[in-house]
């Protein structure tokens, strides 16, 4: 009798299929989410299989253009043959160790500068007095027995990095000054800052580059010329500073007014309040949009090709147009460019998240 009661009171056991589905739902949520997740995983596996076949199994690793035409996979001989041109552009072949050394120096010092424990005025002084002059000497030459190389021969990856790095580095303090000027109580300063910011933000970067490259020489005195690279660099600095100013202004508005009043009550003047109290809080709040802006401008340096400068993406396009490889390795060239831009954009995004965690834990 007891056995009969236990049999009646025992709940019905789910079917094996339902049990397995229930376990999957525990990982993916609802049954609908489980189905979507499984389909997504299957799609990713299918795409990865196709990509691996094209990149490795069916790819050509040696030979010339004719061998690539007969294959259905990637043409890696194109990348091997054109890599130096894609990276260094028209820089003299024998002197390409100089931009390579400049890139390695830039990456190394940037890596050290990204560590918070090394942040100091001495580091800024090293950048201004040592690093930037050494980078210019390596690229331009003309001293210490280095062969002079005109800026018209600079190109490829070194040009892209130097335009974006120098441009954003100099645009940041200018943008902060513009943001403070726009928030100023002095009408003349505020109007000038608002006018500059709105005019620059109201036109595309291409127009600023055209103005700097085509229109500016028309206003210069006879016999006075400014290097094309310098003009493009100044245009990028001015354009980026206007956008940085608006981002910083948003951070300034998010700082409570009581912080300013507390600083004044301690006897601090305006610049001390801004430097020691307001700006540290404001800049900490705008790290994500600031890094997003930096990533965008790093990618927008490709626009300098319209003013006669050959950046990394333009050297990739020129390599693809080589008659020996034309129509053969288009995807491979753009894949290399995409990998480079994605790598450095992802690194900047990762550093942004690191800074957010660092300031949250050290200045909470």
C-alpha positions as CSV (number, residue, x, y, z in Angstrom):
1,X,0.0,0.0,0.0
2,X,2.8,2.4,0.9
3,X,4.5,1.6,-2.5
4,X,1.2,2.5,-4.3
5,X,1.0,5.9,-2.4
6,X,4.5,6.8,-3.2
7,X,3.9,6.0,-6.8
8,X,0.8,8.2,-6.9
9,X,2.4,11.1,-5.0
10,X,5.7,11.1,-7.0
11,X,5.9,13.9,-9.6
12,X,6.1,12.9,-13.2
13,X,9.6,12.6,-14.5
14,X,10.5,14.8,-17.5
15,X,11.5,13.2,-20.7
16,X,15.3,12.9,-21.5
17,X,15.0,15.5,-24.3
18,X,13.2,17.9,-21.9
19,X,15.9,17.4,-19.3
20,X,18.7,18.2,-21.8
21,X,16.8,21.3,-22.9
22,X,16.3,22.4,-19.3
23,X,20.1,22.2,-18.7
24,X,20.7,24.3,-21.8
25,X,18.1,26.9,-20.6
26,X,20.0,27.1,-17.3
27,X,23.0,28.4,-19.3
28,X,21.3,30.5,-21.9
29,X,18.1,31.7,-20.1
30,X,14.7,31.3,-21.8
31,X,14.0,28.6,-24.4
32,X,14.0,31.4,-27.1
33,X,17.4,32.6,-26.0
34,X,18.7,29.1,-26.1
35,X,17.6,28.6,-29.7
36,X,19.0,32.0,-30.7
37,X,22.3,31.2,-28.9
38,X,22.7,27.8,-30.5
39,X,21.9,29.2,-34.0
40,X,24.5,32.0,-33.4
41,X,27.1,29.4,-32.3
42,X,26.4,27.3,-35.4
43,X,26.7,30.4,-37.6
44,X,30.0,31.4,-36.0
45,X,31.4,27.9,-36.5
46,X,30.3,27.9,-40.2
47,X,31.9,31.4,-40.8
48,X,35.1,30.3,-38.9
49,X,35.3,27.2,-41.0
50,X,35.0,29.2,-44.3
51,X,37.6,31.7,-43.1
52,X,40.1,29.1,-42.1
53,X,39.7,27.4,-45.4
54,X,40.3,30.6,-47.3
55,X,43.1,31.9,-45.1
56,X,45.0,28.6,-44.7
57,X,43.8,25.5,-46.4
58,X,43.2,26.9,-49.9
59,X,45.7,29.8,-49.6
60,X,48.8,30.3,-51.7
61,X,52.0,30.9,-49.7
62,X,54.5,31.1,-52.5
63,X,54.7,32.1,-56.1
64,X,53.5,35.1,-58.1
65,X,50.2,36.5,-59.4
66,X,49.6,33.6,-61.8
67,X,49.7,31.1,-58.9
68,X,47.1,33.2,-57.0
69,X,44.8,33.3,-60.0
70,X,44.6,29.6,-60.1
71,X,43.8,29.2,-56.4
72,X,40.6,29.9,-54.5
73,X,42.2,31.0,-51.2
74,X,44.2,33.9,-49.9
75,X,47.2,35.2,-51.8
76,X,49.9,35.7,-49.2
77,X,52.8,36.3,-51.6
78,X,51.2,39.6,-52.3
79,X,51.3,40.6,-48.7
80,X,55.0,39.4,-48.4
81,X,56.1,41.3,-51.5
82,X,54.2,44.6,-50.7
83,X,54.4,44.7,-47.0
84,X,57.4,47.1,-46.8
85,X,55.7,49.5,-49.3
86,X,52.4,49.3,-47.4
87,X,54.2,50.1,-44.1
88,X,56.7,52.8,-45.3
89,X,55.3,54.1,-48.6
90,X,57.8,56.0,-50.8
91,X,60.4,56.4,-48.0
92,X,63.8,55.5,-49.5
93,X,64.3,51.7,-49.4
94,X,67.8,51.9,-47.9
95,X,66.7,54.3,-45.2
96,X,63.5,52.4,-44.0
97,X,65.3,51.3,-40.9
98,X,64.8,54.9,-39.7
99,X,60.9,55.0,-39.7
100,X,61.0,51.5,-38.3
101,X,63.2,52.7,-35.4
102,X,60.9,55.7,-35.0
103,X,57.8,53.5,-34.7
104,X,59.5,51.2,-32.2
105,X,60.6,54.2,-30.1
106,X,57.1,55.7,-30.3
107,X,55.4,52.5,-29.3
108,X,57.9,51.8,-26.5
109,X,57.7,55.3,-24.9
110,X,53.9,55.3,-25.3
111,X,53.8,51.9,-23.5
112,X,55.8,53.4,-20.6
113,X,53.7,56.6,-20.6
114,X,50.5,54.5,-20.2
115,X,51.5,53.2,-16.8
116,X,50.1,55.6,-14.1
117,X,53.0,55.2,-11.8
118,X,55.3,57.0,-14.4
119,X,53.0,60.0,-14.8
120,X,54.9,63.1,-13.8
121,X,56.1,66.4,-15.2
122,X,59.5,64.8,-15.9
123,X,57.8,62.4,-18.3
124,X,56.2,65.3,-20.1
125,X,59.6,67.0,-20.3
126,X,61.1,63.9,-21.7
127,X,58.5,63.8,-24.4
128,X,59.0,67.5,-25.4
129,X,62.8,67.7,-25.1
130,X,63.9,64.2,-26.2
131,X,61.3,61.9,-27.8
132,X,59.6,64.3,-30.3
133,X,62.9,65.8,-31.6
134,X,64.5,62.3,-31.9
135,X,61.4,61.1,-33.9
136,X,61.7,64.1,-36.2
137,X,65.4,63.7,-36.7
138,X,65.0,60.0,-37.5
139,X,62.3,60.7,-40.1
140,X,63.7,63.9,-41.7
141,X,67.4,63.3,-41.3
142,X,69.9,66.0,-42.4
143,X,71.9,65.8,-39.2
144,X,74.3,63.2,-37.6
145,X,75.1,61.8,-41.0
146,X,71.5,60.9,-41.8
147,X,70.4,61.4,-45.4
148,X,67.8,64.1,-45.7
149,X,64.3,62.8,-46.6
150,X,61.6,65.3,-47.7
151,X,58.2,65.1,-46.0
152,X,56.7,64.4,-49.4
153,X,58.4,61.0,-49.2
154,X,56.9,60.2,-45.8
155,X,54.1,57.8,-45.9
156,X,52.5,54.6,-44.7
157,X,52.1,53.6,-41.1
158,X,54.6,56.1,-39.6
159,X,52.8,59.0,-41.2
160,X,49.4,57.8,-40.0
161,X,50.6,57.3,-36.4
162,X,52.5,60.6,-36.2
163,X,49.6,62.6,-37.7
164,X,47.1,61.1,-35.2
165,X,49.5,61.0,-32.2
166,X,51.0,64.4,-32.5
167,X,47.6,65.9,-33.6
168,X,45.6,64.5,-30.7
169,X,48.4,65.2,-28.1
170,X,48.5,68.9,-29.0
171,X,44.7,69.1,-29.5
172,X,44.0,67.9,-26.0
173,X,45.4,70.9,-24.1
174,X,44.0,73.3,-26.7
175,X,40.6,71.6,-26.4
176,X,40.7,72.0,-22.6
177,X,41.5,75.7,-22.9
178,X,38.6,76.1,-25.4
179,X,36.2,74.3,-23.0
180,X,37.3,76.6,-20.1
181,X,36.9,79.7,-22.4
182,X,33.4,78.6,-23.4
183,X,32.4,78.3,-19.7
184,X,34.1,81.6,-18.9
185,X,32.1,84.5,-17.3
186,X,33.9,87.0,-19.7
187,X,31.6,87.6,-22.7
188,X,34.4,88.3,-25.2
189,X,36.3,85.2,-24.4
190,X,33.2,83.1,-24.4
191,X,32.0,84.4,-27.7
192,X,35.3,83.8,-29.4
193,X,35.5,80.2,-28.0
194,X,31.9,79.5,-29.1
195,X,32.5,80.9,-32.5
196,X,35.6,78.8,-33.1
197,X,34.1,75.6,-31.8
198,X,30.8,75.9,-33.7
199,X,32.4,76.9,-37.0
200,X,35.0,74.1,-36.9
201,X,32.4,71.5,-35.8
202,X,30.0,72.7,-38.5
203,X,32.3,71.7,-41.4
204,X,33.8,68.3,-42.3
205,X,37.5,67.6,-41.8
206,X,38.0,67.4,-45.6
207,X,37.1,71.1,-45.9
208,X,39.6,72.0,-43.2
209,X,42.3,70.1,-44.9
210,X,41.5,71.8,-48.2
211,X,41.6,75.2,-46.6
212,X,45.0,74.4,-44.9
213,X,46.5,72.9,-48.1
214,X,45.0,75.0,-50.9
215,X,43.7,78.2,-49.5
216,X,46.3,79.0,-46.8
217,X,49.2,79.4,-49.3
218,X,47.2,82.1,-51.2
219,X,47.3,84.3,-48.1
220,X,51.0,83.9,-47.4
221,X,53.5,86.5,-48.5
222,X,55.5,85.9,-51.6
223,X,58.4,83.5,-51.1
224,X,56.9,82.1,-47.8
225,X,55.8,78.5,-47.9
226,X,54.7,76.1,-45.2
227,X,55.3,72.4,-45.5
228,X,52.3,70.5,-46.6
229,X,52.6,68.0,-43.8
230,X,52.7,70.8,-41.2
231,X,49.6,72.4,-42.7
232,X,47.7,69.1,-42.6
233,X,48.9,68.5,-39.0
234,X,47.7,72.0,-37.9
235,X,44.3,71.3,-39.6
236,X,43.9,68.1,-37.7
237,X,44.9,69.8,-34.4
238,X,42.3,72.6,-34.8
239,X,39.6,70.2,-35.9
240,X,40.2,67.7,-33.1
241,X,40.4,70.5,-30.4
242,X,36.9,71.7,-31.2
243,X,35.4,68.2,-30.5
244,X,37.6,67.7,-27.5
245,X,36.4,71.1,-26.1
246,X,32.7,70.0,-26.3
247,X,33.5,66.7,-24.5
248,X,35.4,68.4,-21.8
249,X,32.7,71.0,-21.4
250,X,30.2,68.2,-20.7
251,X,32.6,66.9,-18.0
252,X,32.9,70.4,-16.5
253,X,29.1,70.7,-16.3
254,X,28.9,67.4,-14.4
255,X,31.1,68.7,-11.6
256,X,29.0,70.0,-8.7
257,X,29.1,73.7,-8.2
258,X,29.9,73.1,-4.6
259,X,33.3,71.9,-5.6
260,X,34.2,75.3,-7.0
261,X,32.8,77.1,-4.0
262,X,34.8,74.8,-1.7
263,X,38.0,75.6,-3.5
264,X,37.3,79.4,-3.4
265,X,36.5,79.1,0.4
266,X,40.0,77.7,0.8
267,X,41.5,80.8,-0.8
268,X,42.4,79.2,-4.1
269,X,42.2,81.4,-7.2
270,X,40.5,80.4,-10.5
271,X,43.3,78.5,-12.1
272,X,44.1,76.6,-8.9
273,X,40.5,75.5,-8.5
274,X,40.4,74.4,-12.1
275,X,43.7,72.5,-12.1
276,X,43.5,70.9,-8.7
277,X,39.7,70.3,-8.2
278,X,37.5,70.7,-11.3
279,X,39.6,69.4,-14.2
280,X,40.7,66.1,-12.6
281,X,37.1,65.3,-11.9
282,X,35.8,66.4,-15.3
283,X,38.5,64.6,-17.3
284,X,37.9,61.4,-15.3
285,X,34.2,61.5,-16.3
286,X,34.9,61.9,-20.0
287,X,37.4,59.1,-20.5
288,X,35.0,56.9,-22.6
289,X,33.9,59.6,-25.1
290,X,37.4,61.0,-25.3
291,X,38.9,57.6,-26.2
292,X,36.1,57.1,-28.7
293,X,37.0,60.4,-30.3
294,X,40.7,59.4,-30.4
295,X,39.9,56.2,-32.2
296,X,37.8,58.0,-34.7
297,X,40.5,60.5,-35.5
298,X,43.1,57.8,-35.7
299,X,41.0,56.3,-38.5
300,X,40.2,59.7,-40.1
301,X,43.9,60.3,-40.8
302,X,43.2,58.4,-44.0
303,X,41.6,61.6,-45.3
304,X,45.0,63.3,-45.7
305,X,45.4,61.4,-49.0
306,X,43.2,64.1,-50.6
307,X,45.9,66.7,-50.0
308,X,48.7,64.7,-51.4
309,X,49.9,62.8,-48.4
310,X,50.2,59.0,-48.6
311,X,49.0,57.4,-45.4
312,X,48.8,53.7,-44.6
313,X,45.5,53.0,-46.2
314,X,46.6,54.8,-49.4
315,X,49.8,52.7,-49.6
316,X,47.6,49.6,-49.3
317,X,45.4,50.9,-52.2
318,X,48.4,51.7,-54.3
319,X,49.8,48.2,-53.7
320,X,46.5,46.6,-54.8
321,X,46.6,48.7,-58.0
322,X,50.0,47.3,-59.0
323,X,49.5,45.8,-62.5
324,X,51.2,42.5,-61.4
325,X,48.6,42.0,-58.7
326,X,45.6,44.1,-59.9
327,X,42.4,42.2,-59.4
328,X,44.1,39.4,-57.6
329,X,44.7,40.4,-54.0
330,X,42.2,43.1,-53.3
331,X,40.7,41.4,-50.2
332,X,44.1,40.5,-48.8
333,X,45.3,44.1,-48.9
334,X,42.2,45.5,-47.2
335,X,42.3,42.7,-44.7
336,X,45.8,43.8,-43.7
337,X,44.7,47.4,-43.3
338,X,41.6,46.3,-41.3
339,X,43.8,44.2,-39.0
340,X,46.1,47.1,-38.3
341,X,43.3,49.6,-37.6
342,X,41.3,47.1,-35.5
343,X,44.4,46.1,-33.4
344,X,45.3,49.6,-32.4
345,X,41.6,50.7,-32.0
346,X,41.0,47.7,-29.7
347,X,44.2,48.5,-27.7
348,X,43.0,52.1,-27.2
349,X,39.6,50.8,-26.1
350,X,41.2,48.4,-23.7
351,X,43.3,51.1,-22.2
352,X,40.2,53.3,-21.8
353,X,38.6,50.5,-19.7
354,X,41.8,50.2,-17.7
355,X,41.8,54.0,-16.9
356,X,38.2,53.8,-15.8
357,X,38.9,51.0,-13.4
358,X,42.1,52.7,-12.2
359,X,40.4,56.1,-11.4
360,X,37.4,54.3,-9.9
361,X,39.6,52.4,-7.4
362,X,42.1,55.1,-6.6
363,X,39.8,58.2,-6.6
364,X,36.5,56.7,-5.4
